[in-house]
Amino acid sequence: MKKIIIAFDCDGTLIKTEPYGQCNYIPNHRIVNLLKILYTFKNVKIIVWSGGGKDHAERTVEELELKKYIKGIYDKADCDLDVDIAIDDQHSFNLGKLNLIVKEK
């Protein structure tokens, strides 16, 4: 059974974007719930990554209590996985075979 790799971004996707570069780790409940639902599929592997670095992605996972749902945490720039679905708030990105843009802005 082939695993479908789904990557979730942090800022603006799993957590709300704060003004002036602040990060209060306020969850975007709609996207967090989607992550939890996708976790229930047998052939899905969920990763979390961030352009802000692996440390920021790890902190996001910790703050949102998502560790049990996640198979890997990465810096976007350093992830060498072949991602099937990437979920992000950026309008122009091409990090997965299929790229879903959250409608938050």
N, C-alpha and C positions, 0 to 999 in steps of 0.2 A: 504494500500500500504506500503510494507516494504521499509524503507530507506536503501540505500546502503551507508555505511560510508567509505569514502575515506580519508586517512591520507597522507598529504604531509610533508616530512622532510624539514628543512631549508637549512643548510650548504651542499653544493654540489648538491642540488636538486633545490629548489626555488631560491637560491642565489649561486653565484660562490664561490668556496673555495679559500680563499686568503692565501698566504704563511705566515709563522711565526705567525699564530693565529690571524692575522688581520681580520677585518670584515668591508668591505666597502659597504655591502648590494647591490652588483651589481647583478641585476636580471638575471636569466637564462630564457630568453624570451620564449624559446620553452616549458619549463615546466610551466611557469606562464600562457602561453596561453592555455595549456592543462587544468590547473585548471579552467580557465575561461570558457572553453568549457564544461567541466563536470558539472559546476555550472548550466548550462542551462537545465539539465535533472531534471524532477520533483521528481524523487525518489532518488536523491543523496544528501547526507549531507557531506560537506567538512570540515575537521579539519586540523589544522597545528600544528605540534609538533616539538620539538627539544631535542636532547640529551644534548644540552647546557642550557636547562632550559626553563621554561615558559616565563620568561622575554625576553629572546633572541627570542623566537617564536613570542611574541607580537610585539617586535621591527621590526622583519622581515615583519610581516603583515602590520604594519604601514608604513615602508619605501617603500614597494612595492604597497601601496594603495590597499590592498586586503580585507579590513575589510568587505565590503558588500557581499563578496563571501563566507565568513567563518562562520561556526556555532559554532566553539569552538577552543580554543588555549590551548595547554597542554605541560607539560614536558613529554617526552617519558616515563620516569620511573614512573610517577604518573598517567598515563592515564589508566582508567579501562574500557574503551569502548571496545566493541567487533567489532574491525575494520575488514571490509570486504576486502578492498584493501589498502595496504601500498605502498607508492612510496618513494624510498630512493636511495641514491648513494652507500650504503654499500653492499658489495657482500654477506656477510653472516648475514642475519637478518631474523627473522621470527615473525614479529609483526602483520601481518594481515593474513586472510585466504588465500589471494593471495598477493604475494609480487613482486612488479615490481622494477627492478633496472635500474636507469637511465644510459644511455651510455654517460658519460661525460669525463671519464678518459681513 
